[in-house]
Amino acid sequence: MRQLIELQQQLVPDLLEVMRKRYMILHQVMLSDTIGRRTLANALDMTERVLRAETDFLKEQGLLEIHTAGMRISEQGRSALEQLEPLYKSMFGLSELEEKLRKAFGLSRVIIVQGDSETSIQTKRELGRAACQVLRGALKPKDVVAVTGGTTIAQVANQLTTTTAMKDIWFVPARGGLGESLDYQANTLASTMAKRTGGHYRLLHVPDHLGEEAFASLMQEPNIREIVDVIRSARVVVHGIGDAMIMARRRKLDSEVVAEIEAEGALAEAFGFYFDRSGAVVHQMQTVGLRLEDIVNTELVIGVAGGKNKGEAIAAVMRFGHNDVLVTDEAAALEMAGLLEEN
């Protein structure tokens, strides 16, 4: 495919540019759900006159629907986007970057979406959409899916849909609550996923961070023990990745513990564990939910994270070696590729 694209660039470069432009229009409309022409023109840095000609063409082809409230992508347009995605990635080198990261970190699959989710909510939504595709394709009857919290996993939860109800799938939180916005807590996201897919969910109503005595006491409770056993039986884990220092402060850890984590070289946080540059766990929280050995033994671990400033943190968690799939964005992927070249 790459050779064909290079020939097209030599013989008919205008064709690829037109294809890229129309792909970007459809893609932006899909991410926005419904969008006006002026807003779309600003988002794509395109004049309204040029955009009108392109959207009129896409409407004639049955790929766009234009209503008084704005433009929406049609089912035919959505299908065309899915079919064009591999070609688009090859055109702009994302396929090569995916393969480079896949080999470097020993993953089964890497998916890269265009842009920087740190600066673009549309890119963060696209991260969520791409992760939904991976999760849908991986689910099996009677699966238990454990999910962590966070704004990126919220995008996965809010976009997860299925054509038929998944009545025998269970969604559970990977850990207790973080104590931040309810919208982004693992309990909320697990229930959202279940409701959107017709599945079931169980909740874990305990704090995320516990002292030794409180942890031991809670684990004696039969109801808590039962839900923890379900969580630890998960075949699939979907998790985000955070900056170690930001997450430590967000969890309101003691200043001494934060200083200790920093001194140990922690760069990243995932599942309540803190990782250094090499992927070694340098600190772990006393938390009710998934343990390190559960992650190691989980059949499918899907990491979803992006943003240029998170590139180093994502790379650290990937070096831990127990992820199977990484869904990230172009900005983070380029940062990781740069780190690989330095080593």
TORLO-820490 format. One record per residue (C-alpha): residue number from 1; residue in one letter; z, x, y. Coordinates in Angstrom, 2 decimals. Last residue first. Layout:
BEGIN
i,aa,Z,X,Y
NUM,A,Z,X,Y .
...
***
This chain:
BEGIN
i,aa,Z,X,Y
343,N,24.23,18.12,5.16 .
342,E,22.53,17.64,8.55 .
341,E,19.55,15.85,6.97 .
340,L,21.87,13.32,5.34 .
339,L,23.55,12.64,8.69 .
338,G,20.16,11.90,10.28 .
337,A,19.32,9.46,7.50 .
336,M,22.65,7.73,8.08 .
335,E,21.90,7.32,11.81 .
334,L,18.41,6.04,11.00 .
333,A,19.94,3.48,8.60 .
332,A,22.53,2.37,11.17 .
331,A,19.84,1.64,13.78 .
330,E,17.44,0.07,11.25 .
329,D,19.95,-2.45,9.97 .
328,T,22.00,-2.69,6.78 .
327,V,22.16,-4.44,3.41 .
326,L,23.49,-2.03,0.80 .
325,V,23.43,-2.87,-2.92 .
324,D,25.28,-1.34,-5.86 .
323,N,28.44,0.00,-4.22 .
322,H,30.83,2.08,-6.32 .
321,G,29.99,5.59,-5.17 .
320,F,32.60,6.33,-2.52 .
319,R,29.60,8.03,-0.87 .
318,M,28.43,4.54,0.20 .
317,V,31.77,4.05,1.98 .
316,A,31.31,7.27,3.98 .
315,A,27.66,6.45,4.79 .
314,I,28.73,3.08,6.22 .
313,A,31.32,4.80,8.44 .
312,E,28.78,7.36,9.70 .
311,G,26.21,4.69,10.56 .
310,K,28.73,2.41,12.24 .
309,N,27.88,3.45,15.80 .
308,K,24.21,2.59,15.27 .
307,G,24.99,-0.94,14.08 .
306,G,24.97,-2.40,10.59 .
305,A,27.04,-3.70,7.70 .
304,V,26.68,-5.65,4.45 .
303,G,27.91,-3.98,1.25 .
302,I,27.14,-5.75,-2.04 .
301,V,29.19,-4.82,-5.12 .
300,L,27.83,-6.08,-8.45 .
299,E,29.53,-5.55,-11.84 .
298,T,33.04,-5.00,-10.51 .
297,N,34.87,-2.27,-12.45 .
296,V,35.26,0.22,-9.58 .
295,I,36.14,-2.59,-7.18 .
294,D,38.86,-3.85,-9.53 .
293,E,40.23,-0.31,-9.94 .
292,L,40.61,-0.06,-6.16 .
291,R,42.61,-3.25,-6.04 .
290,L,41.33,-6.68,-5.00 .
289,G,43.90,-9.18,-3.77 .
288,V,47.41,-8.97,-2.36 .
287,T,47.58,-5.94,-0.09 .
286,Q,49.65,-2.79,0.16 .
285,M,47.16,-0.89,2.28 .
284,Q,45.26,2.14,1.11 .
283,H,44.86,5.59,2.61 .
282,V,42.71,8.68,2.02 .
281,V,40.14,7.14,-0.34 .
280,A,37.40,9.76,-0.83 .
279,G,33.90,8.89,0.39 .
278,S,33.04,12.40,1.59 .
277,R,33.48,11.52,5.28 .
276,D,36.92,9.98,4.71 .
275,F,37.62,6.49,3.38 .
274,Y,40.29,3.90,4.23 .
273,F,40.97,1.03,1.84 .
272,G,41.69,-2.60,2.84 .
271,F,38.50,-3.90,1.16 .
270,A,36.46,-1.55,3.42 .
269,E,37.52,0.89,6.13 .
268,A,35.65,3.92,7.43 .
267,L,36.13,7.28,9.11 .
266,A,39.48,8.48,7.77 .
265,G,40.02,12.20,8.37 .
264,E,43.56,12.49,7.01 .
263,A,44.82,13.10,10.54 .
262,E,43.37,9.74,11.61 .
261,I,45.15,7.92,8.80 .
260,E,48.42,9.67,9.69 .
259,A,48.06,8.81,13.39 .
258,V,47.43,5.15,12.47 .
257,V,50.47,5.22,10.16 .
256,E,52.66,6.64,12.94 .
255,S,51.31,4.06,15.41 .
254,D,52.40,1.31,13.04 .
253,L,49.50,-0.82,11.76 .
252,K,48.45,-3.73,13.97 .
251,R,45.62,-4.79,11.65 .
250,R,43.27,-4.50,14.61 .
249,R,44.63,-1.00,15.22 .
248,A,43.79,0.14,11.68 .
247,M,40.42,-1.64,11.84 .
246,I,39.37,0.17,15.03 .
245,M,40.55,3.51,13.66 .
244,A,38.71,3.17,10.35 .
243,D,35.41,1.82,11.71 .
242,G,34.53,-1.21,9.62 .
241,I,32.48,-2.10,6.55 .
240,G,31.73,-5.62,5.31 .
239,H,32.08,-6.93,1.79 .
238,V,30.42,-9.09,-0.84 .
237,V,31.96,-8.67,-4.30 .
236,V,30.33,-10.08,-7.44 .
235,R,31.72,-10.33,-10.98 .
234,A,35.11,-11.47,-9.67 .
233,S,37.95,-11.34,-12.23 .
232,R,40.32,-9.76,-9.71 .
231,I,40.04,-12.81,-7.48 .
230,V,40.85,-15.17,-10.38 .
229,D,43.90,-13.08,-11.32 .
228,V,45.02,-13.13,-7.68 .
227,I,44.70,-16.95,-7.70 .
226,E,47.01,-17.22,-10.73 .
225,R,49.57,-14.66,-9.51 .
224,I,49.89,-16.49,-6.21 .
223,N,50.57,-19.79,-8.00 .
222,P,52.99,-18.13,-10.47 .
221,E,55.03,-16.38,-7.71 .
220,Q,56.21,-12.97,-8.97 .
219,M,53.40,-11.24,-7.05 .
218,L,54.92,-12.56,-3.85 .
217,S,58.24,-10.79,-4.47 .
216,A,56.65,-7.44,-5.28 .
215,F,54.49,-7.61,-2.13 .
214,A,57.44,-8.62,0.06 .
213,E,59.50,-5.70,-1.24 .
212,E,56.75,-3.11,-0.85 .
211,G,55.77,-4.25,2.65 .
210,L,52.75,-6.45,3.16 .
209,H,49.45,-6.30,5.04 .
208,D,46.85,-9.04,4.61 .
207,P,49.30,-11.90,4.99 .
206,V,49.31,-14.57,2.26 .
205,H,47.52,-17.89,1.86 .
204,L,44.90,-17.01,-0.77 .
203,L,42.28,-19.72,-1.05 .
202,R,40.23,-20.97,-4.01 .
201,Y,36.65,-22.16,-3.74 .
200,H,34.12,-24.34,-5.52 .
199,G,30.32,-24.58,-5.29 .
198,G,28.00,-27.05,-3.57 .
197,T,26.20,-24.20,-1.81 .
196,R,27.22,-24.79,1.82 .
195,K,30.72,-25.95,0.88 .
194,A,31.34,-22.93,-1.33 .
193,M,30.09,-20.45,1.25 .
192,T,32.23,-22.04,3.96 .
191,S,35.32,-21.98,1.71 .
190,A,34.88,-18.25,1.05 .
189,L,34.25,-17.61,4.76 .
188,T,37.43,-19.39,5.84 .
187,N,39.62,-17.60,3.31 .
186,A,38.05,-14.22,4.22 .
185,Q,39.01,-14.62,7.87 .
184,Y,36.24,-14.64,10.47 .
183,D,36.56,-18.15,11.90 .
182,L,40.38,-17.96,11.75 .
181,S,40.32,-15.32,14.48 .
180,E,42.66,-12.43,13.63 .
179,G,45.66,-12.38,11.30 .
178,L,43.90,-10.42,8.60 .
177,G,44.29,-13.01,5.87 .
176,G,44.87,-12.09,2.22 .
175,R,42.32,-10.24,0.15 .
174,A,38.93,-10.59,-1.58 .
173,P,38.77,-14.25,-0.58 .
172,V,37.35,-16.53,-3.31 .
171,F,34.05,-18.28,-4.03 .
170,W,33.62,-20.01,-7.41 .
169,I,30.23,-20.93,-8.91 .
168,D,30.02,-23.77,-11.46 .
167,K,28.73,-26.46,-9.12 .
166,M,25.99,-24.35,-7.59 .
165,A,24.14,-27.27,-5.96 .
164,T,20.36,-26.94,-5.98 .
163,T,18.02,-25.52,-3.34 .
162,T,20.66,-23.06,-2.18 .
161,T,22.01,-22.16,1.25 .
160,L,23.95,-19.23,2.70 .
159,Q,23.39,-18.97,6.45 .
158,N,26.94,-19.45,7.77 .
157,A,28.51,-17.39,4.99 .
156,V,26.22,-14.40,5.51 .
155,Q,26.72,-14.46,9.28 .
154,A,30.49,-14.66,8.68 .
153,I,30.10,-11.51,6.55 .
152,T,28.98,-9.73,9.74 .
151,T,31.80,-11.12,11.90 .
150,G,34.57,-10.10,9.52 .
149,G,36.24,-11.24,6.30 .
148,T,35.91,-10.09,2.70 .
147,V,34.21,-12.02,-0.07 .
146,A,34.94,-12.37,-3.80 .
145,V,32.31,-14.17,-5.89 .
144,V,33.31,-15.65,-9.27 .
143,D,30.29,-16.47,-11.41 .
142,K,30.26,-19.45,-13.78 .
141,P,26.44,-19.53,-13.94 .
140,K,24.76,-16.42,-12.47 .
139,L,24.27,-15.34,-8.88 .
138,A,22.14,-12.26,-8.15 .
137,G,19.08,-13.77,-6.45 .
136,R,21.23,-15.94,-4.19 .
135,L,23.33,-12.91,-3.22 .
134,V,20.35,-10.74,-2.32 .
133,Q,18.69,-13.50,-0.28 .
132,C,21.98,-14.24,1.48 .
131,A,22.32,-10.55,2.38 .
130,A,18.92,-10.68,4.11 .
129,R,19.96,-13.77,6.09 .
128,G,23.25,-12.19,7.16 .
127,L,21.54,-9.01,8.34 .
126,E,19.02,-11.22,10.16 .
125,R,21.87,-12.95,11.95 .
124,K,23.18,-9.54,13.04 .
123,T,19.68,-8.66,14.25 .
122,Q,19.55,-11.87,16.30 .
121,I,23.01,-11.11,17.73 .
120,S,21.55,-7.90,19.15 .
119,T,23.53,-4.93,20.49 .
118,E,25.61,-3.92,17.48 .
117,S,23.15,-5.55,15.10 .
116,D,20.59,-2.86,15.97 .
115,G,16.96,-3.59,15.15 .
114,Q,14.81,-4.22,12.06 .
113,V,16.38,-5.16,8.76 .
112,I,17.00,-2.61,6.02 .
111,I,17.57,-3.56,2.38 .
110,V,18.82,-0.92,-0.06 .
109,R,18.81,-1.37,-3.83 .
108,S,20.23,0.10,-7.05 .
107,L,22.30,2.62,-5.13 .
106,G,22.72,6.33,-5.89 .
105,F,23.66,7.23,-2.32 .
104,A,20.78,9.63,-1.57 .
103,K,18.31,7.76,-3.77 .
102,R,18.86,4.39,-2.11 .
101,L,18.99,6.00,1.34 .
100,K,15.54,7.58,0.94 .
99,E,14.12,4.45,-0.69 .
98,E,15.20,2.24,2.20 .
97,L,13.81,4.76,4.72 .
96,E,10.44,4.76,2.96 .
95,S,10.36,0.95,3.00 .
94,L,11.36,0.92,6.69 .
93,G,8.36,3.03,7.69 .
92,F,6.89,0.63,10.24 .
91,M,3.84,-0.61,8.36 .
90,S,5.65,-0.45,5.01 .
89,K,8.41,-2.76,6.28 .
88,Y,5.82,-5.20,7.61 .
87,L,3.99,-5.22,4.29 .
86,P,7.23,-5.93,2.37 .
85,E,8.13,-8.74,4.85 .
84,L,4.74,-10.47,4.86 .
83,Q,5.49,-12.73,1.87 .
82,E,8.86,-13.79,3.29 .
81,L,7.30,-14.42,6.70 .
80,A,4.51,-16.55,5.21 .
79,S,7.08,-18.71,3.38 .
78,R,8.99,-19.33,6.62 .
77,G,5.75,-20.21,8.37 .
76,Q,4.82,-22.72,5.66 .
75,E,8.30,-24.22,5.91 .
74,S,7.71,-24.56,9.65 .
73,I,9.33,-22.36,12.29 .
72,R,10.81,-24.19,15.24 .
71,M,9.76,-24.24,18.88 .
70,G,11.53,-26.00,21.74 .
69,A,13.42,-29.22,22.56 .
68,T,10.15,-31.03,23.41 .
67,H,8.75,-30.04,20.03 .
66,I,6.43,-27.25,18.83 .
65,E,6.24,-26.62,15.08 .
64,L,5.08,-23.18,13.99 .
63,L,3.26,-21.88,10.90 .
62,G,0.77,-24.74,10.56 .
61,Q,-2.22,-22.54,11.43 .
60,E,-2.79,-24.54,14.62 .
59,K,0.86,-23.92,15.57 .
58,L,0.42,-20.17,15.07 .
57,F,-2.63,-20.22,17.36 .
56,D,-0.78,-22.19,20.05 .
55,T,2.15,-19.75,19.67 .
54,E,-0.17,-16.78,20.29 .
53,A,-1.90,-18.25,23.35 .
52,R,1.44,-19.36,24.82 .
51,L,2.94,-15.89,24.25 .
50,V,0.20,-14.18,26.25 .
49,R,0.73,-16.56,29.20 .
48,E,4.53,-16.44,28.89 .
47,T,4.48,-12.67,29.28 .
46,M,6.09,-10.67,26.47 .
45,D,9.37,-8.74,26.29 .
44,L,10.09,-10.33,22.89 .
43,A,13.44,-11.87,23.88 .
42,N,12.13,-12.72,27.35 .
41,A,9.06,-14.49,25.94 .
40,L,11.26,-16.38,23.47 .
39,T,13.57,-17.59,26.24 .
38,R,10.55,-18.72,28.28 .
37,R,8.93,-20.48,25.32 .
36,G,12.05,-22.41,24.29 .
35,I,13.89,-21.73,21.03 .
34,T,15.00,-23.68,17.95 .
33,D,16.33,-21.93,14.81 .
32,S,16.81,-18.66,16.76 .
31,L,16.36,-16.43,13.71 .
30,M,13.22,-18.32,12.63 .
29,V,11.77,-18.23,16.15 .
28,Q,12.34,-14.47,16.32 .
27,H,10.64,-13.87,12.96 .
26,L,7.66,-16.05,13.82 .
25,I,7.11,-14.20,17.10 .
24,M,7.70,-10.79,15.50 .
23,Y,5.16,-11.52,12.73 .
22,R,2.63,-12.63,15.32 .
21,K,2.99,-9.39,17.28 .
20,R,2.92,-7.18,14.16 .
19,M,-0.22,-8.91,12.87 .
18,V,-1.93,-8.49,16.26 .
17,E,-0.97,-4.80,16.29 .
16,L,-2.18,-4.35,12.72 .
15,L,-5.55,-5.89,13.54 .
14,D,-5.94,-3.84,16.72 .
13,P,-5.75,-0.61,14.70 .
12,V,-8.95,-1.57,12.81 .
11,L,-10.44,1.56,11.23 .
10,Q,-7.74,4.21,11.57 .
9,Q,-4.71,1.91,11.37 .
8,Q,-6.41,0.04,8.53 .
7,L,-6.80,3.28,6.58 .
6,E,-3.10,4.08,7.10 .
5,I,-2.16,0.60,5.90 .
4,L,-4.26,1.01,2.76 .
3,Q,-2.62,4.36,1.98 .
2,R,0.87,2.84,2.37 .
1,M,0.00,0.00,0.00 .
***
